[in-house]
């Protein structure tokens, strides 16, 4: 195996706290879907009859949403890995479809470190890499410790500046 194609053991995982952030976001999403389903069911009930017996859609959304909220963040975290190599940023992710992305450092245009309200609460951030080209020109590396995301941004920025000279 060449140094440019390391095994999974050489790749770095995201911060474990990102599972909690993903779980909270999924829970909020499925709560909204459940509320919408409940409103639709009440409207159907008041209108005389719905397409299925009362409660079935809400039960389905509740069970599916709860299962998704518990399992998806765990699996997503398990299969998200990355590595900064000498001339590229390597990302590997995907639960069902495995996606391996190689970002040549010389193609990076600019870098951002982003942090939403939940990520701020857990001191997490994501590195957003903007590359040259029209297809997939934005690559996001989520679930990093905020300080680590800033250091990674600065390291990549130094490479860009050195390469430009």
Phi, psi and omega per residue, in radians:
X1 nan 2.253 -3.099
X2 -1.382 2.808 3.133
X3 -1.129 -0.379 3.122
X4 -1.431 -0.191 3.110
X5 -2.216 1.222 -3.094
X6 -1.244 2.799 3.034
X7 -1.259 2.979 -3.104
X8 -1.028 -0.529 -3.111
X9 -1.130 -0.396 3.138
X10 -1.451 -0.273 -3.104
X11 -1.434 2.570 -3.101
X12 -1.621 2.434 3.080
X13 -1.461 2.942 3.030
X14 -1.360 3.036 3.074
X15 -1.225 2.370 -3.117
X16 -1.015 -0.491 -3.126
X17 -1.117 -0.323 -3.135
X18 -1.121 -0.477 3.081
X19 -1.062 -0.731 3.126
X20 -1.134 -0.752 3.118
X21 -1.059 -0.842 3.128
X22 -1.077 -0.668 -3.133
X23 -1.144 -0.742 3.121
X24 -1.121 -0.788 3.135
X25 -1.091 -0.738 3.111
X26 -1.140 -0.723 3.126
X27 -1.074 -0.732 3.102
X28 -1.124 -0.754 3.115
X29 -1.041 -0.871 -3.090
X30 -1.223 -0.442 3.035
X31 -1.156 -0.727 3.085
X32 -1.140 -0.718 3.104
X33 -1.110 -0.722 3.121
X34 -1.095 -0.764 3.132
X35 -1.094 -0.737 3.092
X36 -1.094 -0.698 3.112
X37 -1.136 -0.707 3.132
X38 -1.114 -0.743 3.110
X39 -1.090 -0.792 3.127
X40 -1.047 -0.726 -3.139
X41 -1.141 -0.684 3.116
X42 -1.145 -0.726 3.099
X43 -1.081 -0.764 3.102
X44 -1.098 -0.700 -3.137
X45 -1.125 -0.759 3.134
X46 -1.239 -0.449 3.135
X47 -1.433 -0.080 3.099
X48 2.082 -0.925 3.115
X49 -2.832 2.634 3.106
X50 -1.878 3.078 -3.118
X51 -1.192 -0.393 3.117
X52 -2.407 2.868 3.128
X53 -1.005 2.564 -3.110
X54 -0.997 2.340 3.081
X55 1.696 -0.430 -3.096
X56 -1.120 -0.851 3.109
X57 -1.060 -0.705 3.117
X58 -1.121 -0.723 3.121
X59 -1.101 -0.752 3.123
X60 -1.084 -0.850 -3.133
X61 -1.084 -0.715 3.133
X62 -1.096 -0.855 -3.111
X63 -1.162 -0.794 3.141
X64 -1.141 -0.794 -3.135
X65 -1.096 -0.704 3.111
X66 -1.149 -0.781 3.112
X67 -1.071 -0.805 3.138
X68 -1.062 -0.788 -3.098
X69 -1.112 -0.561 -3.139
X70 -1.451 -0.812 -3.009
X71 -1.483 -0.749 -3.007
X72 -1.037 -0.804 3.122
X73 -1.079 -0.648 3.120
X74 -1.122 -0.835 -3.140
X75 -1.182 -0.715 3.123
X76 -1.043 -0.769 3.117
X77 -1.121 -0.735 -3.085
X78 -1.061 -0.592 -3.051
X79 -1.826 0.157 3.087
X80 -1.702 2.074 3.114
X81 -2.454 2.740 3.109
X82 -2.656 2.871 3.087
X83 -2.741 2.374 3.025
X84 -1.700 2.030 -3.127
X85 -1.820 -3.121 -3.060
X86 -1.064 -0.617 -3.100
X87 -2.301 0.217 -3.120
X88 -2.755 2.745 2.999
X89 -1.855 2.133 -3.069
X90 -1.898 2.219 3.121
X91 -2.160 2.444 3.097
X92 -2.372 2.218 -3.090
X93 -2.730 2.947 3.043
X94 2.138 2.290 3.123
X95 -1.498 -0.985 -3.123
X96 -1.660 -0.869 3.098
X97 -1.802 2.066 -3.130
X98 -1.457 2.201 -3.140
X99 -2.011 2.204 3.074
X100 -2.034 2.097 -3.085
X101 -2.032 2.302 3.059
X102 -2.044 2.097 3.123
X103 -1.877 1.869 3.068
X104 -1.115 2.240 -3.075
X105 -1.063 -0.532 -3.127
X106 -1.228 -0.240 -3.141
X107 -1.643 -0.049 -3.112
X108 -1.264 2.251 3.120
X109 -1.588 -0.934 3.064
X110 -2.729 2.953 -3.014
X111 -2.294 2.523 3.054
X112 -2.283 2.604 2.935
X113 -2.020 2.173 -3.053
X114 -2.070 2.665 -3.137
X115 -2.676 2.034 3.073
X116 -1.521 -3.108 -3.048
X117 -1.048 -0.806 3.138
X118 -1.152 -0.758 3.130
X119 -1.083 -0.647 3.109
X120 -1.084 -0.682 3.141
X121 -1.109 -0.554 -3.123
X122 -1.785 0.150 -3.130
X123 0.985 0.735 3.099
X124 -1.965 2.823 3.071
X125 -2.682 3.046 3.074
X126 -2.286 2.500 3.101
X127 -1.648 2.205 3.114
X128 -1.939 2.078 -3.101
X129 -1.873 2.071 3.104
X130 -1.728 2.169 -3.081
X131 -1.997 2.874 3.061
X132 -1.264 2.542 3.130
X133 1.985 2.766 -3.075
X134 -1.557 -0.598 -3.051
X135 -1.562 2.223 3.129
X136 0.876 0.908 -3.071
X137 -1.461 0.003 3.082
X138 -2.234 2.119 3.136
X139 -2.037 2.251 -3.087
X140 -1.967 2.260 3.057
X141 -1.976 1.719 -3.062
X142 -1.499 3.052 2.936
X143 1.179 0.526 3.079
X144 -1.708 2.607 2.943
X145 -1.000 2.370 -3.019
X146 -0.995 -0.747 3.123
X147 -1.124 -0.699 3.100
X148 -1.122 -0.683 3.113
X149 -1.090 -0.707 3.111
X150 -1.173 -0.719 3.104
X151 -1.115 -0.730 3.118
X152 -1.114 -0.730 3.074
X153 -1.043 -0.797 -3.125
X154 -1.142 -0.689 3.097
X155 -1.090 -0.824 3.120
X156 -1.129 -0.661 3.133
X157 -1.119 -0.724 3.084
X158 -1.047 -0.720 3.122
X159 -1.087 -0.761 -3.129
X160 -1.075 -0.790 -3.105
X161 -1.160 -0.700 3.114
X162 -1.171 -0.671 -3.112
X163 -1.214 -0.533 -3.117
X164 -1.263 -0.433 -3.087
X165 -1.417 nan nan
